[in-house]
Amino acid sequence: MIDLLIRKAEWHTLCFRIRKYYSLILKKLIMPTTKSKKATGGQTSSRASNGSGKSKTSNGKNNPGAEQQNTKLAKFFEDSLKDLYWAEKELTKALPKMQKAATTEELQNAIEEHITQTEEHVSRLEQVFQLIGKKAQAKKCDGMEGLIAEGEKVVEETDEGSMTRDAGIIVSAQKVEHYEIAAYGSLVQLASTMGQDEIAEILNETLQEEKETDELLTQIAETNINWEAELEDDGSE
C-alpha cells in the first residue's frame, strides 16, 4: 500500500514538473523579451511638457507612470515592497530549517527548490526598487514574522521522523504561500494601476511561482504524507 502511494506521489510530481517546464517555454515564446518600446509611425517615447507640469508622450496622452512616485498610492506601494522584501529575506533563513526538519525526501526536495526561487524573488524585488528609483530597504513584516514563528512551533511540537511533522510543515508552508500570493497579487494590480507595466510583469512572474509551489505542496500532501500521517499513533492510552 505504501509503495503504491509513493509511486503515485512520484507520478504526480513528475506531471507537475512537466507542466511547469512547458509553461516556462510558452512564457518565453509568447511574452516579449524586453519592455523597451521603439518609436513607430507618429508615436514616439519622447516626453514633452504640456505646460501643466504633467508629462505627456508625443501623441498627447499623459504618461501614467510619470508622476507615480509623488502620489499617496506610490508611497503605499513602496512601503508594501519594503514589507515583502523583509518577508522574502527572512524566508531564505527560515526555509533551510524547515527543510532540515522535514521527514520525507520529496518534501525536502520541494523546499530546496523553493529556497532557490525565494533567493530569485529577493533579486526581483531589488530590481523593482531600482525601477522606481528607490534604495532596496526592508521593513519588518509582522504577518510573515508570525507565520515563520508558527512554523517553528509546529516542528517543536511534532515528533522527529514522523509523517505528522511533514503534514504540519506543509500546512505552515502553504499559509506562507497564501500570504505571498495575496501580497504579490495586490502589488501586481497596483503597479498596473500606476502604469508600471514592467514592474507588474516582474512581480507577476513571482506570483505565478508562488502559486505553483502551493499546488505542488498540495499534491505532495494529498498523495502520500497526509494518508501516512493519519495512520500514526499518538502514543496516548
VMD Tcl script that draws the C-alpha trace (Angstrom):
set ca {
  {0.00 0.00 0.00}
  {2.80 2.39 0.98}
  {4.75 1.53 -2.20}
  {1.66 2.33 -4.26}
  {1.24 5.70 -2.55}
  {4.91 6.54 -3.11}
  {4.70 5.64 -6.83}
  {1.54 7.71 -7.15}
  {3.23 10.67 -5.45}
  {6.25 10.42 -7.75}
  {3.97 10.30 -10.80}
  {2.04 13.43 -9.71}
  {5.30 15.27 -9.01}
  {6.67 14.32 -12.44}
  {3.48 15.53 -14.17}
  {3.62 18.82 -12.26}
  {7.24 19.42 -13.24}
  {6.48 18.65 -16.90}
  {3.59 21.15 -16.89}
  {5.84 23.74 -15.24}
  {8.57 23.15 -17.85}
  {6.20 23.65 -20.79}
  {4.67 26.68 -19.06}
  {8.10 28.31 -18.91}
  {8.71 27.54 -22.59}
  {5.38 29.08 -23.62}
  {6.08 32.14 -21.47}
  {9.38 32.71 -23.29}
  {7.77 32.25 -26.69}
  {4.73 34.45 -26.06}
  {5.90 37.23 -23.75}
  {8.22 39.95 -25.06}
  {11.86 39.71 -24.01}
  {12.05 43.40 -23.21}
  {9.73 46.17 -22.19}
  {11.59 48.86 -24.12}
  {9.49 50.37 -26.89}
  {10.77 51.65 -30.18}
  {9.28 54.68 -31.87}
  {6.76 53.77 -34.57}
  {4.85 55.98 -37.01}
  {3.65 59.21 -35.45}
  {4.16 57.97 -31.85}
  {7.48 58.20 -30.01}
  {8.57 57.51 -26.45}
  {9.94 61.04 -26.02}
  {8.13 63.17 -23.43}
  {7.15 66.79 -23.67}
  {5.76 69.16 -21.11}
  {2.13 70.09 -21.60}
  {2.52 73.31 -19.66}
  {0.74 71.99 -16.59}
  {3.74 70.21 -15.12}
  {2.43 66.80 -16.26}
  {4.45 64.64 -18.61}
  {2.99 63.63 -21.94}
  {4.11 61.38 -24.75}
  {4.33 62.86 -28.23}
  {0.86 61.55 -29.09}
  {-0.62 63.88 -26.45}
  {-1.57 61.26 -23.86}
  {-0.45 61.50 -20.25}
  {2.22 59.05 -19.21}
  {0.55 57.09 -16.35}
  {3.79 56.34 -14.51}
  {5.44 59.75 -14.89}
  {4.36 61.12 -11.50}
  {3.68 57.90 -9.64}
  {6.45 58.46 -7.09}
  {4.71 61.59 -5.78}
  {1.33 60.00 -5.06}
  {-0.01 58.51 -1.84}
  {-0.59 55.25 -3.70}
  {3.05 55.17 -4.82}
  {4.18 55.66 -1.22}
  {1.92 52.83 -0.09}
  {3.31 50.67 -2.92}
  {6.89 51.41 -1.83}
  {6.10 50.58 1.82}
  {4.48 47.32 0.73}
  {7.60 46.46 -1.27}
  {9.74 47.01 1.83}
  {7.40 44.76 3.80}
  {7.60 41.99 1.21}
  {11.36 42.42 0.84}
  {11.78 41.74 4.57}
  {9.49 38.71 4.30}
  {11.40 37.14 1.42}
  {14.78 37.71 3.05}
  {13.58 36.11 6.29}
  {12.27 33.13 4.36}
  {15.74 32.50 2.94}
  {16.77 31.91 6.58}
  {13.68 30.00 7.73}
  {13.21 27.60 4.81}
  {16.52 25.73 5.27}
  {15.49 24.97 8.86}
  {12.16 23.58 7.66}
  {13.94 21.51 5.02}
  {16.26 20.02 7.63}
  {13.31 19.18 9.90}
  {11.26 17.51 7.14}
  {10.93 13.73 7.17}
  {10.45 12.75 3.52}
  {12.92 13.33 0.72}
  {10.08 14.50 -1.51}
  {9.22 17.38 0.83}
  {12.87 18.19 1.40}
  {13.40 18.49 -2.37}
  {10.34 20.70 -2.80}
  {11.55 23.06 -0.07}
  {15.06 23.10 -1.54}
  {13.65 24.13 -4.91}
  {11.64 26.91 -3.29}
  {14.71 28.18 -1.43}
  {16.33 28.79 -4.82}
  {13.17 30.51 -6.04}
  {12.98 32.68 -2.92}
  {16.52 33.93 -3.50}
  {15.43 34.91 -7.00}
  {12.36 36.63 -5.56}
  {14.64 38.79 -3.43}
  {16.62 39.76 -6.53}
  {13.44 40.66 -8.41}
  {12.27 42.93 -5.60}
  {15.65 44.66 -5.68}
  {15.12 45.16 -9.41}
  {11.71 46.71 -8.73}
  {13.21 49.10 -6.19}
  {15.71 50.16 -8.83}
  {12.96 50.76 -11.38}
  {11.11 53.12 -9.03}
  {14.35 54.91 -8.22}
  {14.49 53.81 -4.58}
  {17.07 52.02 -2.48}
  {16.10 48.46 -1.56}
  {15.12 48.56 2.10}
  {13.41 46.02 4.33}
  {10.66 46.90 6.78}
  {9.69 44.31 9.37}
  {6.66 42.32 8.23}
  {4.61 41.35 11.28}
  {2.49 38.93 9.26}
  {5.42 36.92 7.95}
  {7.16 37.01 11.33}
  {4.10 35.37 12.86}
  {3.84 32.72 10.13}
  {7.52 31.79 10.48}
  {7.19 31.54 14.26}
  {4.13 29.33 13.83}
  {6.06 27.01 11.51}
  {8.89 26.71 14.03}
  {6.38 25.82 16.74}
  {4.96 23.05 14.54}
  {8.41 21.49 14.29}
  {8.88 21.72 18.06}
  {5.54 20.07 18.79}
  {5.78 17.15 16.35}
  {7.97 14.04 16.53}
  {11.15 13.92 14.51}
  {10.88 11.48 11.61}
  {7.09 11.42 11.66}
  {4.73 11.99 8.76}
  {2.66 14.20 11.05}
  {5.59 16.60 11.20}
  {5.68 16.73 7.39}
  {1.93 17.33 7.29}
  {2.38 20.20 9.74}
  {5.29 21.67 7.78}
  {3.19 21.63 4.61}
  {0.30 23.38 6.37}
  {2.69 26.06 7.66}
  {4.37 26.42 4.27}
  {1.05 26.83 2.49}
  {-0.01 29.54 4.92}
  {3.16 31.37 3.89}
  {2.41 30.76 0.20}
  {-1.14 32.09 0.53}
  {0.15 35.21 2.30}
  {2.65 35.81 -0.51}
  {0.08 35.11 -3.23}
  {-2.16 37.78 -1.72}
  {0.73 40.24 -1.34}
  {2.15 39.79 -4.83}
  {-1.28 39.71 -6.46}
  {-2.15 43.04 -4.86}
  {1.14 44.65 -5.87}
  {0.75 43.46 -9.46}
  {-2.59 45.26 -9.66}
  {-1.24 48.41 -8.01}
  {1.71 48.52 -10.41}
  {-0.66 48.16 -13.36}
  {-2.86 50.94 -11.99}
  {0.15 53.26 -11.81}
  {1.16 52.43 -15.37}
  {4.23 50.46 -14.27}
  {3.78 47.55 -16.65}
  {7.37 46.31 -16.44}
  {7.17 46.17 -12.66}
  {3.81 44.39 -12.86}
  {5.35 41.77 -15.15}
  {8.29 41.17 -12.81}
  {6.03 40.79 -9.78}
  {3.62 38.58 -11.70}
  {6.43 36.16 -12.51}
  {7.00 35.65 -8.79}
  {3.24 35.42 -8.20}
  {2.96 32.51 -10.64}
  {5.85 30.69 -8.95}
  {4.20 31.06 -5.55}
  {1.00 29.56 -6.96}
  {2.94 26.65 -8.49}
  {4.67 25.95 -5.17}
  {1.33 25.94 -3.36}
  {-0.05 23.46 -5.90}
  {2.99 21.21 -5.55}
  {2.69 21.15 -1.76}
  {-0.96 20.17 -2.08}
  {-0.08 17.28 -4.38}
  {2.65 16.03 -2.06}
  {0.32 16.15 0.94}
  {-2.68 14.53 -0.72}
  {-0.89 11.69 -2.50}
  {1.24 10.41 0.34}
  {2.05 12.32 3.51}
  {-1.44 13.03 4.87}
  {-2.52 9.40 4.47}
  {0.52 8.04 6.30}
  {0.24 10.69 9.00}
  {-3.35 9.60 9.65}
  {-2.10 6.08 10.49}
  {0.41 7.24 13.10}
  {-0.44 6.51 16.73}
  {-0.12 9.48 19.07}
  {1.17 7.18 21.81}
  {-1.53 8.08 24.31}
  {-3.54 5.48 26.20}
}
mol new
graphics top color blue
foreach p $ca { graphics top sphere $p radius 0.5 }
foreach p [lrange $ca 0 end-1] q [lrange $ca 1 end] { graphics top cylinder $p $q radius 0.2 }
display resetview
